[in-house]
Amino acid sequence: MVNYFSTRGGGGPVSASEAVLKGLAEDGGLFFPDHIPALTKSLKELSEMSYQDVAYEVMQPFLSDYTEEELRTCIRNAYDSKFDTETIAPLACADGAYYLELFHGATIAFKDMALSILPHLMITAAGKNHIKYDIVILTATSGDTGKAALAGFAGVKGTKIIVFYPKNGVSPIQEKQMVTQKGDNTFVVGIHGNFDDAQSGVKKIFADQELGKLMADNGYQFSSANSINIGRLVPQAVYYVYAYAQLLKEGKLAEGEPMNVVVPTGNFGNILAAYFAKNMGLPIAKLICASNENRVLFDFFRTGVYDRNRDFVLTSSPSMDILISSNLERLIYLIAGSDAEKNKELMMQLSTSGKYEITPEMQEKLQDFYGGYASEAETAETIASLYKKCGYVIDTHTAVASCVYRKYKEQTKDETKTVIASTASPYKFTRSVMSAIDRQYDGLEDFALADKLSELSGVKIPEAIEGIRTAPVLHDTVCEKDGMADIVKKYLGI
């Protein structure tokens, strides 16, 4: 049985289903398992399983108070025809690396991999814990989480979802995906500010006890669909195990042979999930953390100092335009020897002075990680060169990872087989992708660019793009960053 504790030490253990429901611990900490369980099936056995069966084997030990029937039902409802391939997360080999395509779900980004199952885990958890309140999902997005959460929760009885996004900090396609979202229980708000402002605002609302009481009096309780929710993090560990299993099945890896993983990283959830998989027994050698020009994580791995006091750069990979990587707190807690007090002290420093420094002993425990970053010019050049060399088109976030991997190989001469997390379809960032391939396309509008990309890549335009081409805007609310709580109260009528 796995129970969950706050990374900041407040309160006793909670069950997995309670952690999924709450999203964030009462003291502002993140829920962390009392131990990371080992895989119970051999890699060989996993290699003969479907994605759905691998998902069960990876998730069950973490979500140990869900019955087998409950968890298998959640998995079956999540990983179905919403994905455009039965494989769910296929691998594509290009230029000596394996690209793990995590964008075959309804909103063509990796967030679908976890946000397809989170609503099912949450509703099941509400039933198990006899929750009478409606659950209000409150989420900040840097572009992809928002749409994937909206799509997952739209029409789900007993829930409402409110998504805040930086008004001028997402791609035009990302924004159109969100503001055209149907569903009586969905609400989308642009804020004047960046993603960190949106994320901090959401955390502030969660911590507002007065508002929490007002919510309860009106039959509501908050939860989160961000990667701070353990119900988001655990499903993300699945696809790393599945990728290894597929490479083993295809004879590309021998059983037990290590692989490297490269992850384009913003909020640190996706790469942390890979670290969880490694700690479960998956033979991952290096976890390569790829940053864009907001290189706060690159600097952290290099120096042991996390410092968000720097200019915020708007890049062509907006889902990584983040200076406060929330999930890093879970890693800090772990390398501090699960010392909640030490972690709390560092997080307090981050919120007051915007920086903290870990001890040399803690830094020593980060040997599994390698930090790298790619400039805007390098990102564009990587898209162009991979297309010219292999005819394979990647999005801007995946290009950051691909570029960092190339630099890592040049620096280390490491020839370990490597999986690159391909986190979004190029169709989500058509302007940046097409401009990188050839500047002649710069004058075209976004949907004309999608048509041209389809022509070049031979990949059909996904329904996620076709469906919003002429869809009406249903959400046009915009607020200041300090007006978020008022917007929530107004929407809920409290």
HELIX and SHEET records of a PDB file:
HELIX    1   1 ALA A   16  LYS A   22  1                                   7    
HELIX    2   2 LEU A   43  SER A   47  1                                   5    
HELIX    3   3 TYR A   51  MET A   59  1                                   9    
HELIX    4   4 GLU A   68  ALA A   78  1                                  11    
HELIX    5   5 LYS A  111  LEU A  115  1                                   5    
HELIX    6   6 LEU A  118  LYS A  128  1                                  11    
HELIX    7   7 ASP A  144  PHE A  153  1                                  10    
HELIX    8   8 PRO A  172  VAL A  179  1                                   8    
HELIX    9   9 PHE A  195  ALA A  207  1                                  13    
HELIX   10  10 GLN A  209  ASP A  217  1                                   9    
HELIX   11  11 ILE A  230  LYS A  249  1                                  20    
HELIX   12  12 GLY A  269  ASN A  279  1                                  11    
HELIX   13  13 VAL A  296  THR A  303  1                                   8    
HELIX   14  14 PRO A  318  MET A  320  5                                   3    
HELIX   15  15 LEU A  328  ILE A  335  1                                   8    
HELIX   16  16 ALA A  340  SER A  353  1                                  14    
HELIX   17  17 PRO A  360  GLU A  364  1                                   5    
HELIX   18  18 GLU A  376  CYS A  390  1                                  15    
HELIX   19  19 THR A  396  THR A  412  1                                  17    
HELIX   20  20 PRO A  426  PHE A  429  5                                   4    
HELIX   21  21 THR A  430  ILE A  437  1                                   8    
HELIX   22  22 ARG A  439  TYR A  441  5                                   3    
HELIX   23  23 ASP A  446  SER A  457  1                                  12    
HELIX   24  24 GLU A  463  GLU A  466  1                                   4    
HELIX   25  25 LYS A  481  GLY A  483  5                                   3    
HELIX   26  26 MET A  484  LEU A  492  1                                   9    
SHEET    1   A 2 TYR A   4  SER A   6  0                                        
SHEET    2   A 2 PHE A  31  PRO A  33 -1                                        
SHEET    1   B 6 LEU A  91  ALA A  94  0                                        
SHEET    2   B 6 ALA A  97  GLU A 101 -1                                        
SHEET    3   B 6 THR A 418  SER A 422  1                                        
SHEET    4   B 6 MET A 259  PRO A 264  1                                        
SHEET    5   B 6 ILE A 284  SER A 291  1                                        
SHEET    6   B 6 PHE A 369  TYR A 373  1                                        
SHEET    1   C 5 TYR A 220  SER A 223  0                                        
SHEET    2   C 5 ASP A 134  ALA A 140  1                                        
SHEET    3   C 5 THR A 159  PRO A 166  1                                        
SHEET    4   C 5 THR A 186  HIS A 192  1                                        
SHEET    5   C 5 THR A 477  GLU A 480  1                                        
SHEET    1   D 2 VAL A 305  ASP A 307  0                                        
SHEET    2   D 2 LYS A 355  GLU A 357 -1                                        
END                                                                             
